[in-house]
Amino acid sequence: MAGCSLLIRNGLVLVDGGDPHRPQQAEILVKDGVIAAIGDQAVVGAAAIPGITEIDAGGKLVSPGFINAHYHSHDTLAKGLMEQKPLETWRLLALPPQYPKRSREEIKARTLLGALECLRSGMTTVQDMVTLYPFDEEHLDAVLEAYDEIGLRAVVALQYADIKGINTIPFWKEVFPKELHGQLSTAAEPDARIDQLAYFEDTFLKKPCQFERITWALGPSAPERCTSDLIARTVALSETYDLPIFTHIYESKGMALQARMEYPEHGGSLIRRLDEEGLLGPRLNLAHSVWLQDAEIELLGETGTNVVINPLSNMKLKSGIPPILELQRAGVSLALGCDNCSCSDAQNIFQAMKLFGLMVHISDDQDQTPQAEAAFDAATTGGAHAVNRDADLGRIKVGARGDLVLFDLTDPSYVPLNSAVRQIVYTEGGRGVDTVIVDGRVVIDDGELKTMDQAKLLEQIMAVVPQFREDYAQIEKRVDKLQPYLDEAHRRIWAADVGGNRLFTGH
């Protein structure tokens, strides 16, 4: 990948700071993976590079590569398996602590599958908050190999926790008989066999990364699943290595209720707890943030803490509508994520952008602020900010990485081209993605993967599907027996008052 250079000619370019509705034609020179020139100087610079690859982008719209700022590669094989499952039930069906230990082959295949879907959706960077349970060094190696081989840029964070899931969900301990407590878990469970943070620091953070497009982040699963000591270790590592942090917060009403019940010393607020523990700030990214209260939103704005909106999974898991407009008004930087394949079913940034805008449209009957640019920014510059790459990702400008997407303007979505940004957000579904470039290297061309044999890759993926389906069937039977208790806990959660309602119930 190092040294990839190309010249893109004749395209309509969404250049940083340019008109997002009516972009102008320009040339782009990518040299050694970095945008070296835009406009006339691009052609001059290209002439000095013998044998440079040229792409004629006539009839194409050139956009910055999109950034999936909240994603989990561990359940890509489960898309389409579930519907009408609240978050707390879904966790028992989809997440690694419920499953037997996976094979290395499955880990790599599922990571490649998710990466392929991201690339086909125009995403050039993904933040993978991956759960590997029980932890196996070989499994993490498989994840890194997959991203390196397919050519997707990845910001990898191990998801970790040190409090058992049953202690973090309201009413589970009371509702479930004690003999069933061992069958309950959440996104990440304590793993007594290894100190993942120590391993991660010694093996990766203290050494140069051997994969040029992989960088690191920290992934405390959620504040209620982490002791104060673990939060303190996370803060220290983030400061020492300048790492972004990604965690889940207030995704569901149950998570908000847990805060009200368990943290009276912090006014029932996880945001206040994190502020007192020193975690809030520009390095922290709070995924979901559906059930935030007004005072908490103000605190996020004051501290420069970021939020990653995940509209697809928030709707499908009955979590609710995040307060996007209120976060915008407070000056909170917003990024966009597609979350798990088992609860959003699609790594499709266009679905996420459109739903982002539409959620705002129905959140205030008086506000008339256009949202297409905000949604586009969340999927580009907001994502770059979240992964601590403001300087070189999410923009088409000199000095940025050569991560680009070319859209086919002959696709009906763009005929006529009235507003590039609005049509990307509200009409594109992925069909118009023609070419995807990462670090100046063409990874997707005319909709086809170029870094690997796609047919063999799909064979590799399908080879692990039968075992996954067999294991899922057993898990589904187990959860069916738990369903009466899950339903009772769910009823109690929704009967409680947490100081607001983020579900569109009409009251």
Buried (B, 14 or more C-beta within 10 A) or exposed (E): BEEBBBBBBBBBBBBBEBEBBEBEEBBBBBBBBBBBBBBEEBEEBBEEBEEBBEBEBEBBBBBBBBBBBBBBBBBBBBBEBBEEBBBBBBBBBBBBBBBEEBBEBBBBBBBBBBBBBBBBBBBBBBBBBBBBBBBBEEBBBBBBBBBBBBBBBBBBBBBBBBBBBBBBBBBBEEBBEEEBEEBBBBBBBBBEEEBBBEBBBEEBBEEEEEBEBBBBBBBBBBBBBBEEEBBBBBBEBBEEEEBBBBBBBBBBBBBBBBBBEBBEEBBBBBBBBBBEBBBBBBBBBBBBBBBBBEEBBBBBBEBBBBBBBBBBBBBBBBBBBBBBBBBBBBEBBBBBBBBBBBBBBBBBBBBBBBBBBBBBBEBEEEEEEEBBBBBBBBBBBBBBBBBBBEEBBBBBBBEBBBBBBBBBBEBEBBEEBEBBBBBBBBBBBBBBBBBBBBBBBBBBBEBEBBBBEEEEBBEBBEEBBEBBEEBBEEBEEEBEEBEEBBEBBBEBBBEBEBEEBBBEEEE
